[in-house]
Amino acid sequence: MFNLFSAKDMGIDLGTANTLIYIKDSGIVLNEPSVIAMDHRRGVTLAVGFEAKDMIGKAPSNIDVVRPLQDGVISDFDRTADMLKAFIEKAVSANKVKNFRVVVGVPSGVTEVEKRAVEEVVRQMGASEVYILEEPMAAAIGAGLNVDSSTACMIADIGGGTTDIAIIALGGIVASSSIRHAGDKFNDAIIQYMRKRHALLIGEKTAEYLKIAVGSACLDIDENGDEIIESVEASGRDIISGLPKTLEVSNRDIMIALQESIDIIIDGVKSTIEKAPPEIAADIASNGMILSGGGGMIHNLDMVIEKRTGMKARIAENAFEAVAQGTGMSLNDIEKLKIYATSINRR
């Protein structure tokens, strides 16, 4: 547990797939799935995070296991509040969480109503000041980019619910696109592919496993010019027999499954560049772009983006944690944070 008498302020990446909490001067202290399990008969929270995720697809009828954020925004206010409260209590001493400042990362395309919902959830936790920071700005700060420079930088943050693409210069977002197509849609595409190609019904957890284990935007080539094929086992239910079935799934399978999703993201990258002034576009052509978020870590996605846009692309060293790192790091300079933030709410 961390003592909030010495470190009260926190940054929160309240993501569709995962929630990360950054405590000032301590770093990231929590990284868990954005999942909550509740007994709807008794109206009590049973589990959050990893423990709740393990219950997906296995819980009895009286237990609801849900992800209360969808497409990067709050879809169930009460359950989001319950989940976040439990996470904060896990991360810090609950009786000391009062009158602290919070920076929360949100997708760049959210509405004012959606921002206010996030602010209200955090307010209920006892925050005295809430700063809303768009996720691509947070990711850029967390990835170590100089967002204050007159030379523009570009980032694509591919999370669970949204892909946020932005060109940033002089402390602000010059051009951006927010696409509600990201890691969750990758999983859906894998589920549909396995159903159509292999007549196998799999769940979300298995799709996530396949995406991480053998997910690839394009295949590696060996010294003889042959594709390198890797496979793992996946289990599900055979559509025809209705019985359990296990088969080998290759990186080629997942590459094919993800192709349409990757096309959508690359179109978003191109669209964002088209929105930028010519001088800005020249900076991006020279400096390339950074990929962050769990989806940005798909094997060879950077290579495919380079090939199809002609622009250098690289994966941030802390890709998965970049947004959370950025929300926390922004607390080091409150005056700059006031410039970066799109919304500031004080008690």
Secondary structure, 3 states (H helix, E strand, C coil): CECCCCCCCEEEEECCCEEEEEECCCEEEEEEECCEEEECCCCEEEEEHHHHHCCCCCCCCCEEEECCEECCEECCHHHHHHHHHHHHHHHECHHHCCCEEEEEEECCCCCHHHHHHHHHHHHCCCEEEEEEEEHHHHHHHHCCCCCCCCCCEEEEEECCCCEEEEEEECCEEEEEEEECCCHHHHHHHHHHHHHHHHCEECCHHHHHHHHHHHCECCCCECCCCCECCCEEEEEEEECCCCCEEEEEEEHHHHHHHHHHHHHHHHHHHHHHHHHCCHHHHHHHHHHCEEEECHHHHCECHHHHHHHHHCCCEEECCCHHHHHHHHHHHHHHCHHHHHHHCCEEEEC
